[in-house]
Amino acid sequence: MGRRRRRRDPRLIASTGSGDGLTGIAICVPARDESDRLPRLFDAIEGLLLPPGTALSLCLLLDGCTDASAAVADDYARRSRHDIHIAMVERCDANAGIARHRAMQLGATVLGDGGGVLLTTDADSWPQSDWLGATMAALHHADLIVGDVVRGGHAIDNGQDRVELYYARLFAFRRRCDPVAWEAAHMHHHASGANMAMRTQVYAALGGFPPLASGEDARLVDDAARAGFRVRHDAASVVHTSARRHGRAQDGLAANLRLRDRDGLDGIRVAHPVDQAWQYRAHALARLAFDTGSMMEVSNAVGLTPDHLLGVARDCPNAEAFAMRAVPIPPGGMRQVPLAVAETALAALCATAPPARAA
């Protein structure tokens, strides 16, 4: 990475080693040629309500920018009430996972050995004013917080709305089948780097965002669950994001919106909810088996021997890790069906599923 500009805040120095009780928060943002959208993000950062006992830094990673992003960021750093850190990477290939990881590394460096909380969002997004409070409250219940992401602007995206409604209903059904104590009462289905938070120790344990051109956020969430970390999908933590059609990540939201504009819902295929329900119910059985040590019921359900499952359990730190690692894909595979077929099947499943029990 290239040159770094800093305006050091003495509160943050205290929060990362003097023991005065302040918690350091670093908002980590990768940006590539976002000079037109950064001012909206910066305005939102200035409007954030800072929870008591915290000190905030914005860590901006300028990823091969060729526009005026650096000048816009410098101007903001001079007038911001927060601690602003800017790092630059010159002449690099676009890769969302690498860029986001570099931004998080910058945040971890700023927070120092004392650690703190890393949040990440996107340069074309803008958090709600209560974002920090809602997210910090959620971290009392879980290890990784995936907040809600709401598309902004005036564009009408009926096709994307329908897809997202389906996934929201599917996730709610999942938690009826497989409730966990750390999940939010008001949840959502997203797994987006536009709104994610964790403590520095958790990020380090996961090894960071993987170097994927897209989907690095969903992969990190999957990795966290398989490692036994508690992932909470909390709709109280809200970030708004643009509904632009030409974004920075390959196969990201902008590409999906552009595809909906062109093709509507034609060609959209999703995993059959019946097959996913098989996995969700098996996850619940696996959690119970890990806690009791009795593998027979989950063995019968997933078609693996008790000895095999016990071997998997020995390598798992907790029931969450065991459930995510032990349950295979359904015996007939994960069938792909048109969205309309999936919607009908999910409605039937929801109509017959018992109410969620306490986790």
For each residue, the residues with C-beta under 8 A, 3 or more apart:
1: 4 61 87 88 89 102 106
2: 87 88 89 90
3: 87 88
4: 1 85 86 87 88 106
5: 74 77 84 85 86
6: 83 84 85 86
7: 77 80 83 84
8: 12 13 83
9: 12 13 55 57 82 83
10: 13 14
11: 14 15 22 55 83
12: 8 9 15 16 22 24 55 57 83 110 111
13: 8 9 10 16 17 18
14: 10 11 17 18 20 22 55
15: 11 12 18 20 22 23 24 54 55 111 114 116
16: 12 13 24 111 112 113 114 115 116
17: 13 14 112 113 114
18: 13 14 15
19:
20: 14 15
21: 53
22: 11 12 14 15 53 54 55
23: 15 53 54 55 116 117 136
24: 12 15 16 54 55 57 110 111 112 114 115 116 117
25: 54 55 56 57 116 117 119 132 136
26: 56 57 58 59 106 107 108 110 111 116 117 118 119
27: 45 56 57 58 59 107 119 120 121
28: 59 61 100 103 104 106 107 118 119 120
29: 41 58 59 60 61 103 120 121 122 123
30: 61 63 96 99 100 102 103 122 123
31: 34 38 60 61 62 63 65 69 73 123
32: 62 63 64 65 69 94 99 123 248
33: 65 66 67 69 248
34: 31 37 38 65 67 69 123 124 248
35: 38 65 67 68 69 71 72
36: 39
37: 34 40 41 123 124 242
38: 31 34 35 41 42 69 72 73 76 123
39: 36 42 43 72 76
40: 37 43 44 126
41: 29 37 38 44 45 121 123 124 125 126
42: 38 39 45 46 72 76 80
43: 39 40 46 47 126
44: 40 41 47 48 126 127 129
45: 27 41 42 48 58 80 82 127
46: 42 43 80 81 82
47: 43 44 129
48: 44 45 56 127 129 131 132
49: 129 130 132 133
50: 54 56 132
51: 54 132 133 136
52:
53: 21 22 23
54: 15 22 23 24 25 50 51 132 136
55: 9 11 12 14 15 22 23 24 25 83
56: 25 26 27 48 50 82 83 132
57: 9 12 24 25 26 27 82 83 84 85 107 110 111
58: 26 27 29 45 80 82 83 84 85
59: 26 27 28 29 85 87 103 106 107 110
60: 29 31 73 84 85 86 87 103
61: 1 28 29 30 31 87 88 89 99 102 103 106
62: 31 32 65 69 70 73 86 87 88 89
63: 30 31 32 89 92 94 99 102
64: 32 89 90 91 92 93 94
65: 31 32 33 34 35 62 69 70 88
66: 33
67: 33 34 35
68: 35 71 72
69: 31 32 33 34 35 38 62 65 72 73
70: 62 65 73 74 86 88
71: 35 68 74 75
72: 35 38 39 42 68 69 75 76
73: 31 38 60 62 69 70 76 77 84 86
74: 5 70 71 77 78 86
75: 71 72 78 79
76: 38 39 42 72 73 79 80 84
77: 5 7 73 74 80 84 86
78: 74 75
79: 75 76
80: 7 42 45 46 58 76 77 84
81: 46
82: 9 45 46 56 57 58
83: 6 7 8 9 11 12 55 56 57 58 110
84: 5 6 7 57 58 60 73 76 77 80
85: 4 5 6 57 58 59 60 106 110
86: 4 5 6 60 62 70 73 74 77
87: 1 2 3 4 59 60 61 62 102 106
88: 1 2 3 4 61 62 65 70
89: 1 2 61 62 63 64 92 99 102
90: 2 64
91: 64
92: 63 64 89 95 98
93: 64
94: 32 63 64 99 213 248 250
95: 92 98 99 211 212 213
96: 30 99 100 193 212 213 214 216 248 249 250 252
97: 100 101 209 210 211 212 213 216 219
98: 92 95 101 102 209 211
99: 30 32 61 63 89 94 95 96 102 103
100: 28 30 96 97 103 104 120 193 209 216 217
101: 97 98 104 105 208 209 210 211 216
102: 1 30 61 63 87 89 98 99 105 106
103: 28 29 30 59 60 61 99 100 106 107 120
104: 28 100 101 107 108 118 120 203 208 209
105: 101 102 108 109 208
106: 1 4 26 28 59 61 85 87 102 103 109 110
107: 26 27 28 57 59 103 104 110 111 118 200
108: 26 104 105 111 118 200 203 204
109: 105 106 112
110: 12 24 26 57 59 83 85 106 107
111: 12 15 16 24 26 57 107 108 114 115 116 118 200
112: 16 17 24 109 115
113: 16 17
114: 15 16 17 24 111
115: 16 24 111 112 199 200 201
116: 15 16 23 24 25 26 111 199 200
117: 23 24 25 26 135 136 139 197 198 199 200
118: 26 28 104 107 108 111 197 198 199 200 203
119: 25 26 27 28 132 135 196 197
120: 27 28 29 100 103 104 193 194 195 196 197
121: 27 29 41 125 127 193 194 195 239
122: 29 30 125 193 194 241
123: 29 30 31 32 34 37 38 41
124: 34 37 41 241 242 244 247
125: 41 121 122 149 194 195 239 240 241 242
126: 40 41 43 44 152 239 240 241
127: 44 45 48 121 131 132 195 238 239 240
128: 131 134 238 239 240
129: 44 47 48 49
130: 49 133 134 238
131: 48 127 128 134 135 147 195 237 238 239
132: 25 48 49 50 51 54 56 119 127 135 136
133: 49 51 130 136 137
134: 128 130 131 137 138 147 234 236 237 238
135: 117 119 131 132 138 139 145 147 197 234 237
136: 23 25 51 54 117 132 133 139 140
137: 133 134 140 236
138: 134 135 141 142 145 147 184 197 232 234 236 237
139: 117 135 136 142 143 145 197 198 199
140: 136 137
141: 138 182 184 230 232
142: 138 139 145 182 229 230 231 232
143: 139 198 199 202 224 229 230 231
144: 196 197 198 202 220 221 224 229 230 231 232
145: 135 138 139 142 196 197 198 232 234 237
146: 190 191 192 195 196 221 231 232 233 234
147: 131 134 135 138 190 195 196 197 234 235 236 237 238 239
148: 188 190 195 233 234 235 236 237 238 239
149: 125 190 192 194 195 238 239 240 241
150: 238 239 240 241
151: 155 157 160 240 241 242 243 253
152: 126 240 241 242 243
153: 242 243 244
154:
155: 151 243 257
156:
157: 151 160 161 243 257 260
158: 161 162
159: 162 163 260 264 265
160: 151 157 163 164 256 257 260
161: 157 158 164 165
162: 158 159 165 166 265 339
163: 159 160 166 167 260 265 268 339
164: 160 161 167 168 189
165: 161 162 168 169
166: 162 163 169 170 270 339 342 343 346
167: 163 164 170 171 189
168: 164 165 171 172 188 189
169: 165 166 172 173 346 350
170: 166 167 173 174 189 273 276 346
171: 167 168 174 175 187 188 189 233
172: 168 169 175 176 187
173: 169 170 176 177 273 277 280 346 349 350 353
174: 170 171 177 178 276 280
175: 171 172 178 179 180 183 187 356
176: 172 173 179 350 353 354 355 356
177: 173 174 277 280 281 283 284 353
178: 174 175 280 281 283 284 287 323
179: 175 176 183 284 356 357 358 359
180: 175 183 230 287 320 359
181: 359
182: 141 142 230 231 232
183: 175 179 180 187 232 233 359
184: 138 141 187 232 233 234 235 236
185:
186: 234 235 236
187: 171 172 175 183 184 233 234 235
188: 148 168 171 233 234 235
189: 164 167 168 170 171 233
190: 146 147 148 149 195 233
191: 146 217 218 221 233
192: 146 149 195 196 217 241
193: 96 100 120 121 122 196 209 216 217
194: 120 121 122 125 149 239 241
195: 120 121 125 127 131 146 147 148 149 190 192 237 238 239
196: 119 120 144 145 146 147 192 193 217 220
197: 117 118 119 120 135 138 139 144 145 147 237
198: 117 118 139 143 144 145 202 203 224
199: 115 116 117 118 139 143 202 203
200: 107 108 111 115 116 117 118 203 204
201: 115 204 205
202: 143 144 198 199 205 206 224 229
203: 104 108 118 198 199 200 206 208
204: 108 200 201 207 208
205: 201 202 227 229
206: 202 203 220 223 224 227 229
207: 204 210 223
208: 101 104 105 203 204 220
209: 97 98 100 101 104 193 212 216 217 219 220
210: 97 101 207 216 219 220 223
211: 95 97 98 101 216
212: 95 96 97 209 215 216 219
213: 94 95 96 97 249 250 251
214: 96 249 250 251 252
215: 212 218 219 251
216: 96 97 100 101 193 209 210 211 212 219 220
217: 100 191 192 193 196 209 220 221
218: 191 215 221 222
219: 97 209 210 212 215 216 222 223
220: 144 196 206 208 209 210 216 217 223 224
221: 144 146 191 217 218 224 225 231
222: 218 219 225 226 324
223: 206 207 210 219 220 226 227
224: 143 144 198 202 206 220 221 227 229 231
225: 221 222 228 229 231 320 321 324
226: 222 223 321 324 325
227: 205 206 223 224 317 321
228: 225 316 317 318 320 321
229: 142 143 144 202 205 206 224 225 320
230: 141 142 143 144 180 182 320
231: 142 143 144 146 182 221 224 225
232: 138 141 142 144 145 146 182 183 184
233: 146 148 171 183 184 187 188 189 190 191
234: 134 135 138 145 146 147 148 184 186 187 188 237
235: 147 148 184 186 187 188 238
236: 134 137 138 147 148 184 186
237: 131 134 135 138 145 147 148 195 197 234
238: 127 128 130 131 134 147 148 149 150 195 235
239: 121 125 126 127 128 131 147 148 149 150 194 195
240: 125 126 127 128 149 150 151 152
241: 122 124 125 126 149 150 151 152 192 194 253
242: 37 124 125 151 152 153
243: 151 152 153 155 157 253 257
244: 124 153 247 254 257
245: 254 257 258 261
246: 254 258
247: 124 244 252 253 254 255
248: 32 33 34 94 96 252 254
249: 96 213 214 252 253 254 255
250: 94 96 213 214 255
251: 213 214 215 255 256
252: 96 214 247 248 249 255 256
253: 151 241 243 247 249 256 257
254: 244 245 246 247 248 249 257 258
255: 247 249 250 251 252 258 259
256: 160 251 252 253 259 260
257: 155 157 160 243 244 245 253 254 260 261
258: 245 246 254 255 261 262
259: 255 256 262 263
260: 157 159 160 163 256 257 263 264 265
261: 245 257 258
262: 258 259
263: 259 260 266 267
264: 159 260
265: 159 162 163 260 268 339 340
266: 263
267: 263
268: 163 265 338 339
269: 336 337 338 339
270: 166 336 337 339 342
271: 275 276 334 335 336 337 342
272: 275 276 334 335 336 337 341 342 345
273: 170 173 276 277 342 345 346 349
274: 277 278 345 349
275: 271 272 278 279 329 330 332 333 334 335
276: 170 174 271 272 273 279 280 334
277: 173 177 273 274 280 281 349
278: 274 275 281 282 330
279: 275 276 282 283 327 329 330
280: 173 174 177 178 276 277 283 284
281: 177 178 277 278 284 285 301
282: 278 279 285 286 298 301 302 327
283: 177 178 279 280 286 287 323 324 327
284: 177 178 179 280 281 287 288 323
285: 281 282 288 289 297 298 301 302
286: 282 283 289 290 298 302 309 319 322 323 326 327
287: 178 180 283 284 290 291 319 320 322 323
288: 284 285 291 292 297 298
289: 285 286 292 293 294 295 297 298 309 313 322
290: 286 287 293 313 316 318 319 322 323
291: 287 288 319
292: 288 289
293: 289 290
294: 289 297
295: 289 298 299 306 309 310 313
296: 299 300 306
297: 285 288 289 294 300 301
298: 282 285 286 288 289 295 301 302 309 326
299: 295 296 302 303 304 305 306 309
300: 296 297 303
301: 281 282 285 297 298
302: 282 285 286 298 299 326 327 328
303: 299 300 328 331
304: 299 308 309 326 328
305: 299 308 309
306: 295 296 299 309 310
307: 310 311
308: 304 305 311 312
309: 286 289 295 298 299 304 305 306 312 313 326
310: 295 306 307 313 314
311: 307 308 314 315
312: 308 309 315 316 322 325 326
313: 289 290 295 309 310 316 322 326
314: 310 311
315: 311 312 325
316: 228 290 312 313 319 321 322 325 326
317: 227 228 321
318: 228 290 321 322
319: 286 287 290 291 316 322 323
320: 180 225 228 229 230 287 323 324
321: 225 226 227 228 316 317 318 324 325
322: 286 287 289 290 312 313 316 318 319 325 326
323: 178 283 284 286 287 290 319 320 326 327
324: 222 225 226 283 320 321 327
325: 226 312 315 316 321 322
326: 286 298 302 304 309 312 313 316 322 323
327: 279 282 283 286 302 323 324
328: 302 303 304
329: 275 279 333 334
330: 275 278 279 333 334
331: 303
332: 275 335
333: 275 329 330
334: 271 272 275 276 329 330
335: 271 272 275 332
336: 269 270 271 272
337: 269 270 271 272 341 342 345
338: 268 269 341 342
339: 162 163 166 265 268 269 270 342 343
340: 265 343 344
341: 272 337 338 344 345
342: 166 270 271 272 273 337 338 339 345 346
343: 166 339 340 346 347
344: 340 341 347 348
345: 272 273 274 337 341 342 348 349
346: 166 169 170 173 273 342 343 349 350
347: 343 344 350 351
348: 344 345 351 352
349: 173 273 274 277 345 346 352 353
350: 169 173 176 346 347 353
351: 347 348
352: 348 349
353: 173 176 177 349 350
354: 176 357
355: 176
356: 175 176 179
357: 179 354
358: 179
359: 179 180 181 183
